[in-house]
Amino acid sequence: MDSEVTWSVVIYVTGEIATAENVRQGKPTCNISRIEMSRTPSFVFAFVCLVATTLSHRAHAQWYADVDSGAMFINAPDFRFFARRGETSPYERIESITTDDGEDFAAFVGGKAGWIFDGSLLGTGNMRLEFSGFYAGFDDDTAVTFSDPGPGVRYGFVALDNTSGFGTVDPASDYSVMHTTTSREIDFGGYDLLLHQDFRLDENHMWTLYGGPSLQHLYQGFMTTISYPMDASHSGATLNESLDTDYVGGKVGISGRRKLNSRWSLFLDGNTGIYHARTRYDGRFVHARSTPPHDDRIGLTRHDNAVSTQARLELTRQMNDSVFVSLTSNVQHLDYAGQMDYGTRVDTVPDGSTLSIDSDELLSATLGLRLTIFR
């Protein structure tokens, strides 16, 4: 998949009991943001109860919080409803055509909230419980016009129930030009509840191991219109679709912070998440002027596994006791994201060609500046 990155400005506003000295000692800061996601698994609450019980006898915990916003580049699955088809019976689907590549820049918000405990399960360093969340989304419109140049070429599409096919006709014909518009919406978000164990090597080095439950959600919505602009009746069709995927699982990771000198520090973080992915598809295809008329409504479900890998790099400068500025980058790869397969249907042999949920990948990337302020 092709990918790009973009600069974003990320502003953190922090209110906490923890002091700037905590940061100089390598205690990381965290963010809080309100992420609304449905079906919160009960094991998340069980995890909280377990940690709370374990730490009930520890000293009073410090809390810290921050929020961030910026931009994220998202490379989602392609949209491939249209195809180059055979011009004569059986009108086979020769090649699927990408009319929306799923690439765009999204508005991004996120944050974390955390608690630092004086004690430790492992008897070294501090232990922290953090809740983090993020959300990014974009809307775009893609218009593509197909012109039939003559014999040997035909562009078209099929109904969702795979009973009829449609396409362009050689010139001169009112149906030799087909105009399409696809409006796409993507919402990508998630949240984690992670237990962190810090290991201080010396004054300038600290490593952290962490893990816990993780949830993510990817919504893809499509509104596609098809028309023949040269036809006086403006005959055409509409397709409304949604692909809704919930990821439920957990992640583990390791991070490290190194003080380069009295002002500069470097932070590295990497994690892997394993999820059960459930994708729900809802589609409606309407072509009232065809014979016979079509008003197809189809719902599908797919269960799969997904693996997420994520890496983050930050270079931080301490401006004073209360202000820190960071150059930060973050990349995430998700190896499963739902993509529709519209089948290989031919007009005379529809059997065995069925609409199905296929899979592709998702890549997101951010690069930006972070301003951290302590009170």
LOZABA-373312 format. One record per residue (C-alpha): residue in one letter; residue number from 1; x, y, z. Coordinates in nm, 2 decimals. Layout:
<recs>
("A"; NUM; (X; Y; Z)),
...
</recs>
This chain:
<recs>
("M"; 1; (0.00; 0.00; 0.00)),
("D"; 2; (0.12; 0.35; -0.07)),
("S"; 3; (0.15; 0.58; 0.23)),
("E"; 4; (0.23; 0.94; 0.32)),
("V"; 5; (0.29; 1.14; 0.64)),
("T"; 6; (0.21; 1.49; 0.73)),
("W"; 7; (0.32; 1.75; 0.99)),
("S"; 8; (0.06; 1.81; 1.26)),
("V"; 9; (0.07; 2.04; 1.56)),
("V"; 10; (-0.03; 1.86; 1.88)),
("I"; 11; (-0.10; 2.08; 2.18)),
("Y"; 12; (-0.11; 1.92; 2.53)),
("V"; 13; (-0.26; 2.10; 2.82)),
("T"; 14; (-0.19; 1.93; 3.15)),
("G"; 15; (-0.34; 1.97; 3.49)),
("E"; 16; (-0.20; 1.73; 3.76)),
("I"; 17; (-0.06; 1.67; 4.10)),
("A"; 18; (0.26; 1.54; 3.94)),
("T"; 19; (0.53; 1.80; 3.90)),
("A"; 20; (0.78; 1.89; 3.63)),
("E"; 21; (1.03; 1.70; 3.84)),
("N"; 22; (0.84; 1.38; 3.76)),
("V"; 23; (0.91; 1.44; 3.39)),
("R"; 24; (1.28; 1.51; 3.45)),
("Q"; 25; (1.29; 1.18; 3.63)),
("G"; 26; (1.14; 1.01; 3.33)),
("K"; 27; (0.78; 0.97; 3.45)),
("P"; 28; (0.58; 1.01; 3.13)),
("T"; 29; (0.27; 1.23; 3.10)),
("C"; 30; (-0.07; 1.10; 2.99)),
("N"; 31; (-0.38; 1.23; 2.82)),
("I"; 32; (-0.76; 1.20; 2.87)),
("S"; 33; (-1.02; 1.23; 2.60)),
("R"; 34; (-1.38; 1.12; 2.57)),
("I"; 35; (-1.41; 0.85; 2.31)),
("E"; 36; (-1.76; 0.71; 2.27)),
("M"; 37; (-1.76; 0.35; 2.16)),
("S"; 38; (-2.03; 0.09; 2.20)),
("R"; 39; (-2.02; -0.26; 2.36)),
("T"; 40; (-1.74; -0.20; 2.62)),
("P"; 41; (-1.63; -0.56; 2.72)),
("S"; 42; (-1.68; -0.67; 3.08)),
("F"; 43; (-1.31; -0.78; 3.09)),
("V"; 44; (-1.21; -0.42; 3.09)),
("F"; 45; (-1.39; -0.36; 3.42)),
("A"; 46; (-1.25; -0.68; 3.56)),
("F"; 47; (-0.90; -0.56; 3.47)),
("V"; 48; (-0.96; -0.23; 3.66)),
("C"; 49; (-1.09; -0.41; 3.96)),
("L"; 50; (-0.79; -0.65; 3.97)),
("V"; 51; (-0.55; -0.36; 3.96)),
("A"; 52; (-0.74; -0.16; 4.21)),
("T"; 53; (-0.74; -0.45; 4.45)),
("T"; 54; (-0.37; -0.51; 4.41)),
("L"; 55; (-0.28; -0.15; 4.47)),
("S"; 56; (-0.53; -0.08; 4.75)),
("H"; 57; (-0.26; -0.09; 5.02)),
("R"; 58; (-0.02; 0.13; 4.82)),
("A"; 59; (0.05; 0.50; 4.90)),
("H"; 60; (-0.19; 0.76; 4.75)),
("A"; 61; (-0.15; 0.79; 4.38)),
("Q"; 62; (-0.06; 1.10; 4.18)),
("W"; 63; (-0.27; 1.17; 3.87)),
("Y"; 64; (-0.18; 1.34; 3.54)),
("A"; 65; (-0.37; 1.41; 3.22)),
("D"; 66; (-0.33; 1.58; 2.88)),
("V"; 67; (-0.51; 1.61; 2.55)),
("D"; 68; (-0.39; 1.63; 2.20)),
("S"; 69; (-0.51; 1.72; 1.85)),
("G"; 70; (-0.37; 1.74; 1.50)),
("A"; 71; (-0.38; 1.55; 1.17)),
("M"; 72; (-0.35; 1.19; 1.07)),
("F"; 73; (-0.29; 1.04; 0.72)),
("I"; 74; (-0.51; 0.73; 0.67)),
("N"; 75; (-0.46; 0.47; 0.39)),
("A"; 76; (-0.78; 0.26; 0.40)),
("P"; 77; (-0.90; -0.02; 0.16)),
("D"; 78; (-0.98; 0.07; -0.20)),
("F"; 79; (-1.33; 0.10; -0.34)),
("R"; 80; (-1.37; -0.14; -0.64)),
("F"; 81; (-1.74; -0.16; -0.73)),
("F"; 82; (-1.69; -0.08; -1.10)),
("A"; 83; (-1.52; -0.30; -1.35)),
("R"; 84; (-1.41; -0.34; -1.71)),
("R"; 85; (-1.63; -0.61; -1.84)),
("G"; 86; (-1.66; -0.82; -2.15)),
("E"; 87; (-1.86; -0.65; -2.43)),
("T"; 88; (-2.04; -0.96; -2.54)),
("S"; 89; (-2.22; -1.23; -2.36)),
("P"; 90; (-2.14; -1.35; -2.09)),
("Y"; 91; (-2.01; -1.00; -2.00)),
("E"; 92; (-1.74; -1.14; -1.77)),
("R"; 93; (-1.58; -0.91; -1.50)),
("I"; 94; (-1.23; -0.87; -1.66)),
("E"; 95; (-1.08; -0.62; -1.42)),
("S"; 96; (-1.21; -0.44; -1.11)),
("I"; 97; (-1.15; -0.06; -1.12)),
("T"; 98; (-1.05; 0.15; -0.82)),
("T"; 99; (-1.25; 0.47; -0.81)),
("D"; 100; (-1.16; 0.57; -0.45)),
("D"; 101; (-0.81; 0.47; -0.31)),
("G"; 102; (-0.91; 0.54; 0.05)),
("E"; 103; (-0.63; 0.79; 0.11)),
("D"; 104; (-0.68; 1.12; 0.29)),
("F"; 105; (-0.59; 1.34; 0.58)),
("A"; 106; (-0.81; 1.32; 0.89)),
("A"; 107; (-0.87; 1.54; 1.18)),
("F"; 108; (-0.73; 1.38; 1.49)),
("V"; 109; (-0.81; 1.41; 1.87)),
("G"; 110; (-0.69; 1.19; 2.15)),
("G"; 111; (-0.55; 1.18; 2.50)),
("K"; 112; (-0.46; 0.98; 2.81)),
("A"; 113; (-0.53; 0.99; 3.18)),
("G"; 114; (-0.30; 0.81; 3.43)),
("W"; 115; (-0.22; 0.74; 3.79)),
("I"; 116; (0.13; 0.70; 3.93)),
("F"; 117; (0.16; 0.47; 4.23)),
("D"; 118; (0.45; 0.49; 4.47)),
("G"; 119; (0.46; 0.11; 4.50)),
("S"; 120; (0.54; -0.15; 4.24)),
("L"; 121; (0.43; -0.50; 4.18)),
("L"; 122; (0.78; -0.60; 4.09)),
("G"; 123; (0.95; -0.40; 4.36)),
("T"; 124; (1.13; -0.15; 4.14)),
("G"; 125; (1.04; 0.18; 3.98)),
("N"; 126; (0.69; 0.31; 3.97)),
("M"; 127; (0.37; 0.15; 3.84)),
("R"; 128; (0.12; 0.34; 3.64)),
("L"; 129; (-0.24; 0.27; 3.52)),
("E"; 130; (-0.33; 0.46; 3.21)),
("F"; 131; (-0.64; 0.50; 3.00)),
("S"; 132; (-0.59; 0.64; 2.65)),
("G"; 133; (-0.82; 0.70; 2.35)),
("F"; 134; (-0.81; 0.85; 2.00)),
("Y"; 135; (-1.04; 0.94; 1.72)),
("A"; 136; (-0.98; 1.04; 1.35)),
("G"; 137; (-1.21; 1.07; 1.06)),
("F"; 138; (-1.26; 1.22; 0.72)),
("D"; 139; (-1.51; 1.26; 0.44)),
("D"; 140; (-1.42; 1.28; 0.07)),
("D"; 141; (-1.59; 1.27; -0.27)),
("T"; 142; (-1.45; 1.11; -0.59)),
("A"; 143; (-1.60; 1.15; -0.93)),
("V"; 144; (-1.50; 0.92; -1.22)),
("T"; 145; (-1.65; 0.92; -1.57)),
("F"; 146; (-1.62; 0.62; -1.80)),
("S"; 147; (-1.64; 0.67; -2.17)),
("D"; 148; (-1.69; 0.37; -2.40)),
("P"; 149; (-1.45; 0.42; -2.69)),
("G"; 150; (-1.61; 0.16; -2.91)),
("P"; 151; (-1.60; -0.22; -2.99)),
("G"; 152; (-1.39; -0.43; -2.75)),
("V"; 153; (-1.44; -0.22; -2.43)),
("R"; 154; (-1.73; -0.20; -2.18)),
("Y"; 155; (-1.75; -0.05; -1.83)),
("G"; 156; (-2.01; -0.15; -1.58)),
("F"; 157; (-2.13; -0.29; -1.25)),
("V"; 158; (-2.37; -0.55; -1.11)),
("A"; 159; (-2.66; -0.56; -0.87)),
("L"; 160; (-2.58; -0.67; -0.51)),
("D"; 161; (-2.78; -0.99; -0.56)),
("N"; 162; (-2.57; -1.07; -0.87)),
("T"; 163; (-2.88; -1.13; -1.09)),
("S"; 164; (-2.82; -0.85; -1.34)),
("G"; 165; (-2.53; -0.66; -1.49)),
("F"; 166; (-2.52; -0.30; -1.63)),
("G"; 167; (-2.27; -0.12; -1.84)),
("T"; 168; (-2.19; 0.12; -2.12)),
("V"; 169; (-2.28; 0.07; -2.48)),
("D"; 170; (-2.07; 0.16; -2.79)),
("P"; 171; (-2.11; 0.50; -2.95)),
("A"; 172; (-2.33; 0.64; -3.08)),
("S"; 173; (-2.56; 0.57; -2.78)),
("D"; 174; (-2.70; 0.77; -2.49)),
("Y"; 175; (-2.54; 0.51; -2.27)),
("S"; 176; (-2.18; 0.53; -2.40)),
("V"; 177; (-2.08; 0.76; -2.11)),
("M"; 178; (-2.13; 0.67; -1.75)),
("H"; 179; (-2.07; 0.92; -1.47)),
("T"; 180; (-2.01; 0.80; -1.11)),
("T"; 181; (-1.97; 0.98; -0.78)),
("T"; 182; (-1.86; 0.81; -0.45)),
("S"; 183; (-1.89; 0.98; -0.12)),
("R"; 184; (-1.68; 0.81; 0.15)),
("E"; 185; (-1.67; 0.85; 0.52)),
("I"; 186; (-1.41; 0.69; 0.75)),
("D"; 187; (-1.42; 0.70; 1.13)),
("F"; 188; (-1.12; 0.53; 1.31)),
("G"; 189; (-1.08; 0.53; 1.69)),
("G"; 190; (-1.00; 0.32; 1.99)),
("Y"; 191; (-0.90; 0.31; 2.35)),
("D"; 192; (-0.67; 0.12; 2.58)),
("L"; 193; (-0.64; 0.05; 2.95)),
("L"; 194; (-0.27; -0.03; 3.01)),
("L"; 195; (-0.07; -0.11; 3.32)),
("H"; 196; (0.28; 0.03; 3.30)),
("Q"; 197; (0.58; -0.09; 3.51)),
("D"; 198; (0.88; 0.15; 3.50)),
("F"; 199; (1.24; 0.03; 3.54)),
("R"; 200; (1.49; 0.30; 3.61)),
("L"; 201; (1.85; 0.21; 3.51)),
("D"; 202; (2.01; 0.53; 3.61)),
("E"; 203; (1.95; 0.90; 3.63)),
("N"; 204; (1.93; 0.93; 3.25)),
("H"; 205; (1.77; 0.60; 3.14)),
("M"; 206; (1.43; 0.44; 3.20)),
("W"; 207; (1.25; 0.15; 3.04)),
("T"; 208; (0.88; 0.07; 3.07)),
("L"; 209; (0.69; -0.25; 3.01)),
("Y"; 210; (0.31; -0.23; 2.96)),
("G"; 211; (0.01; -0.43; 2.86)),
("G"; 212; (-0.37; -0.45; 2.89)),
("P"; 213; (-0.70; -0.47; 2.71)),
("S"; 214; (-0.75; -0.27; 2.39)),
("L"; 215; (-1.04; -0.18; 2.17)),
("Q"; 216; (-1.05; -0.02; 1.82)),
("H"; 217; (-1.33; 0.06; 1.58)),
("L"; 218; (-1.33; 0.13; 1.20)),
("Y"; 219; (-1.63; 0.26; 1.02)),
("Q"; 220; (-1.64; 0.29; 0.64)),
("G"; 221; (-1.95; 0.44; 0.48)),
("F"; 222; (-2.01; 0.48; 0.10)),
("M"; 223; (-2.28; 0.66; -0.10)),
("T"; 224; (-2.24; 0.59; -0.48)),
("T"; 225; (-2.45; 0.73; -0.76)),
("I"; 226; (-2.44; 0.62; -1.13)),
("S"; 227; (-2.59; 0.81; -1.42)),
("Y"; 228; (-2.58; 0.83; -1.79)),
("P"; 229; (-2.56; 1.21; -1.86)),
("M"; 230; (-2.63; 1.17; -2.23)),
("D"; 231; (-2.96; 0.99; -2.17)),
("A"; 232; (-3.26; 1.23; -2.14)),
("S"; 233; (-3.41; 1.02; -1.87)),
("H"; 234; (-3.09; 1.03; -1.66)),
("S"; 235; (-3.13; 0.66; -1.60)),
("G"; 236; (-2.90; 0.53; -1.33)),
("A"; 237; (-2.86; 0.36; -0.99)),
("T"; 238; (-2.76; 0.43; -0.63)),
("L"; 239; (-2.56; 0.22; -0.39)),
("N"; 240; (-2.55; 0.28; -0.01)),
("E"; 241; (-2.31; 0.07; 0.20)),
("S"; 242; (-2.14; 0.06; 0.54)),
("L"; 243; (-1.86; -0.16; 0.67)),
("D"; 244; (-1.85; -0.15; 1.05)),
("T"; 245; (-1.56; -0.33; 1.22)),
("D"; 246; (-1.50; -0.38; 1.60)),
("Y"; 247; (-1.16; -0.49; 1.72)),
("V"; 248; (-1.15; -0.65; 2.07)),
("G"; 249; (-0.83; -0.77; 2.22)),
("G"; 250; (-0.52; -0.66; 2.40)),
("K"; 251; (-0.17; -0.51; 2.35)),
("V"; 252; (0.17; -0.53; 2.50)),
("G"; 253; (0.46; -0.29; 2.45)),
("I"; 254; (0.79; -0.15; 2.56)),
("S"; 255; (0.91; 0.21; 2.58)),
("G"; 256; (1.23; 0.39; 2.67)),
("R"; 257; (1.33; 0.74; 2.76)),
("R"; 258; (1.69; 0.87; 2.75)),
("K"; 259; (1.81; 1.21; 2.87)),
("L"; 260; (2.05; 1.34; 2.61)),
("N"; 261; (2.15; 1.64; 2.83)),
("S"; 262; (1.99; 1.88; 3.07)),
("R"; 263; (1.75; 2.00; 2.81)),
("W"; 264; (1.69; 1.72; 2.55)),
("S"; 265; (1.55; 1.37; 2.59)),
("L"; 266; (1.45; 1.10; 2.34)),
("F"; 267; (1.15; 0.87; 2.38)),
("L"; 268; (1.09; 0.55; 2.18)),
("D"; 269; (0.78; 0.33; 2.20)),
("G"; 270; (0.66; 0.01; 2.02)),
("N"; 271; (0.37; -0.22; 2.08)),
("T"; 272; (0.18; -0.51; 1.93)),
("G"; 273; (-0.20; -0.57; 1.96)),
("I"; 274; (-0.39; -0.89; 1.88)),
("Y"; 275; (-0.76; -0.86; 1.82)),
("H"; 276; (-1.08; -1.05; 1.72)),
("A"; 277; (-1.23; -0.85; 1.44)),
("R"; 278; (-1.61; -0.85; 1.36)),
("T"; 279; (-1.72; -0.68; 1.05)),
("R"; 280; (-2.08; -0.60; 0.96)),
("Y"; 281; (-2.18; -0.50; 0.61)),
("D"; 282; (-2.51; -0.34; 0.51)),
("G"; 283; (-2.58; -0.25; 0.15)),
("R"; 284; (-2.87; -0.13; -0.06)),
("F"; 285; (-2.87; -0.11; -0.44)),
("V"; 286; (-3.15; 0.07; -0.62)),
("H"; 287; (-3.20; 0.08; -1.00)),
("A"; 288; (-3.57; 0.15; -1.05)),
("R"; 289; (-3.55; 0.20; -1.43)),
("S"; 290; (-3.39; -0.14; -1.50)),
("T"; 291; (-3.59; -0.44; -1.62)),
("P"; 292; (-3.67; -0.59; -1.38)),
("P"; 293; (-3.64; -0.31; -1.12)),
("H"; 294; (-3.39; -0.37; -0.85)),
("D"; 295; (-3.41; -0.27; -0.48)),
("D"; 296; (-3.16; -0.51; -0.32)),
("R"; 297; (-3.08; -0.50; 0.06)),
("I"; 298; (-2.80; -0.73; 0.18)),
("G"; 299; (-2.64; -0.77; 0.52)),
("L"; 300; (-2.33; -0.98; 0.58)),
("T"; 301; (-2.10; -1.06; 0.88)),
("R"; 302; (-1.74; -1.17; 0.89)),
("H"; 303; (-1.52; -1.28; 1.18)),
("D"; 304; (-1.14; -1.26; 1.16)),
("N"; 305; (-0.82; -1.20; 1.35)),
("A"; 306; (-0.62; -0.88; 1.33)),
("V"; 307; (-0.27; -0.78; 1.44)),
("S"; 308; (-0.17; -0.42; 1.50)),
("T"; 309; (0.18; -0.29; 1.52)),
("Q"; 310; (0.26; 0.06; 1.63)),
("A"; 311; (0.58; 0.27; 1.67)),
("R"; 312; (0.63; 0.62; 1.81)),
("L"; 313; (0.94; 0.84; 1.83)),
("E"; 314; (0.96; 1.17; 2.02)),
("L"; 315; (1.24; 1.42; 2.07)),
("T"; 316; (1.17; 1.65; 2.36)),
("R"; 317; (1.32; 1.98; 2.47)),
("Q"; 318; (1.26; 2.12; 2.82)),
("M"; 319; (1.19; 2.49; 2.78)),
("N"; 320; (1.16; 2.55; 3.16)),
("D"; 321; (1.03; 2.38; 3.46)),
("S"; 322; (0.67; 2.37; 3.33)),
("V"; 323; (0.70; 2.37; 2.95)),
("F"; 324; (0.82; 2.09; 2.72)),
("V"; 325; (0.81; 2.09; 2.33)),
("S"; 326; (0.84; 1.76; 2.14)),
("L"; 327; (0.88; 1.66; 1.78)),
("T"; 328; (0.67; 1.34; 1.76)),
("S"; 329; (0.59; 1.08; 1.50)),
("N"; 330; (0.36; 0.78; 1.51)),
("V"; 331; (0.29; 0.50; 1.26)),
("Q"; 332; (0.03; 0.22; 1.30)),
("H"; 333; (-0.03; -0.08; 1.07)),
("L"; 334; (-0.35; -0.29; 1.10)),
("D"; 335; (-0.33; -0.61; 0.89)),
("Y"; 336; (-0.71; -0.65; 0.86)),
("A"; 337; (-0.97; -0.40; 0.74)),
("G"; 338; (-1.29; -0.49; 0.56)),
("Q"; 339; (-1.32; -0.45; 0.19)),
("M"; 340; (-1.61; -0.56; -0.04)),
("D"; 341; (-1.56; -0.82; -0.31)),
("Y"; 342; (-1.84; -0.78; -0.56)),
("G"; 343; (-1.79; -1.12; -0.72)),
("T"; 344; (-1.69; -1.24; -1.07)),
("R"; 345; (-2.05; -1.26; -1.19)),
("V"; 346; (-2.12; -1.29; -1.56)),
("D"; 347; (-2.47; -1.23; -1.70)),
("T"; 348; (-2.53; -1.58; -1.82)),
("V"; 349; (-2.36; -1.77; -1.53)),
("P"; 350; (-2.45; -1.60; -1.20)),
("D"; 351; (-2.41; -1.92; -0.99)),
("G"; 352; (-2.10; -1.93; -0.77)),
("S"; 353; (-2.04; -1.56; -0.78)),
("T"; 354; (-2.15; -1.41; -0.45)),
("L"; 355; (-2.10; -1.07; -0.28)),
("S"; 356; (-1.86; -1.12; 0.01)),
("I"; 357; (-1.65; -0.93; 0.27)),
("D"; 358; (-1.28; -0.95; 0.17)),
("S"; 359; (-0.99; -0.80; 0.36)),
("D"; 360; (-0.72; -0.54; 0.31)),
("E"; 361; (-0.49; -0.34; 0.53)),
("L"; 362; (-0.50; 0.00; 0.70)),
("L"; 363; (-0.21; 0.23; 0.76)),
("S"; 364; (-0.21; 0.55; 0.96)),
("A"; 365; (0.07; 0.80; 1.02)),
("T"; 366; (0.12; 1.13; 1.20)),
("L"; 367; (0.42; 1.36; 1.24)),
("G"; 368; (0.39; 1.67; 1.45)),
("L"; 369; (0.48; 1.90; 1.73)),
("R"; 370; (0.37; 1.86; 2.09)),
("L"; 371; (0.35; 2.13; 2.35)),
("T"; 372; (0.33; 2.01; 2.71)),
("I"; 373; (0.23; 2.25; 2.99)),
("F"; 374; (0.23; 2.17; 3.36)),
("R"; 375; (0.04; 2.35; 3.63)),
</recs>
